[in-house]
Amino acid sequence: MNKYLERLYNGIVKENPTLILMLGMCPTLAVSTSAVNGLGMGLSTTVVLIFSNLLISLLRKIIPNQVRLPAYIVVVASLVTVTELVMHAYFAGLYTALGIYIPLIVVNCIILGRAEAYASKNPPLLSAMDGVGIGLGFTIALFIAGALRELLGAGTVFGLRILPKSMSIGIFLQAPGAFLIIAFIIAIMNLKGVKTRQKQLVDSGCNGNCAACTVSCDKQKEAEQK
Amino acid sequence: MKSIILIIVSTAFVNNVVLNQFLGICSFLGVSKQMKASASLGVAVIFVITLASAAANLLYSLLLEPLGMDFMKTIVFILVIAALVQIVEMFLKKKSPGLYKSLGIYLPLITTNCAVLGIALTNVQKEFNFIESVAAGFGTGVGYTVAIVLLAGIRSRINEEDVPAPLRGAPIVLISAALMSLAFMGFSELVF
């Protein structure tokens, strides 16, 4: 398979950031209240991810190894600020709906994780393609969670009525529903025998970090050794 | 005074940072396996969030707002928080090795905890003054600690139960969190 297409497949299926690697749970839980919100959050994260991978890959030989994490954070934070301003100007509805979770893309584990694991070691175009793949994988997962919650909670998908109003279970639109829907999605994958890294999610402190998964983990191990 | 207490109660319980706002989910799920670690992380979070809220508020009201650079807040806050945690870590290492040993390893974890940045940004959005920001930060930290310690307790019970096979691992933890979140929704009736 073409190596660029392989990146797409890897991001969407093989290493789907949310469904397989279990990263970026905060936005997944928080903005999956409707299909539109899920899709909007997924796509804005994808845009940031593509450009951060591209920029970091271009700068990978210039950034000194010791300060790479702060450098990555500055790159990602700048891109998030640009995205935020663009969304505020052109997609005001979505901007209000996603609220604080847009600036919080900065601390999304997936973005710094990809910078560290892929973009810092690979050429720019391949890294950008990795961003497209991983971003779409995240978007699809958010869309599935959002659509399911909207369907169960309000009986609609994208605002179109599918189930009668009397059959909707309001709790799925509220906070507990977010935890429940993700729990059931993982349970169904367990049932089907899909291998996920859920152990990381609930077992270890260092991998359960919101961002810079690998980086902080190294630091923690260092501290433990001392 | 009344408004300060109100802010603390509402950030700690009514709008619980983890169970209602979904911030800091990763460490909430990851560290809650052990009770002792959860409690230590909770204390470290209270400390860092309170400090970070204070620093973010000062920076915003003294520097960013007068200069009209409101849009820079995300970048400035994340860098200041990262630097702050680093300084706290160094300070503890030097001045109090005992405390460093029990809290130190959690400090780097908190740098990129979305709860810290989330609260700093929420405080700006709600136009809190300095004291209100510190109170909101403290309340948030307390809410986080309550949630993670409770979940750690529940998980130690679950470990001894016979959970259906597909629900073992992450799903049962998430379902526990869902039920906790449901219970915390009761606090929203506390209207002042």
Interface residues (C-beta under 8 A of the other chain):
Chain A: M22 M25 C26 P27 L29 A30 P70 I73 V74 A77 S78 V80 T81 E84 L85 I100 P103 L104 V106 V107 N108 C109 L112 I171 Q174 A175 P176 G177 A178 F179 L180 I182 A183 F184 I186 A187 I188 N190 L191 T196 Q198 K199 Q200 L201 V202 D203 S204 G205 C206 N207 G208 N209 C210 A211 A212 S216 K219 Q220 A223 E224
Chain B: L19 N20 Q21 F22 L23 G24 I25 C26 S27 L29 G30 V31 S32 K33 A37 L41 F71 M72 K73 T74 I75 I78 L79 A82 G104 I105 Y106 P108 L109 T111 T112 N113 C114 L117 G118 L121 T122 Q125 A165 P166 L167 R168 G169 A170 P171 I172 V173 L174 I175 A177 A178 L179 S181 L182 F184 M185
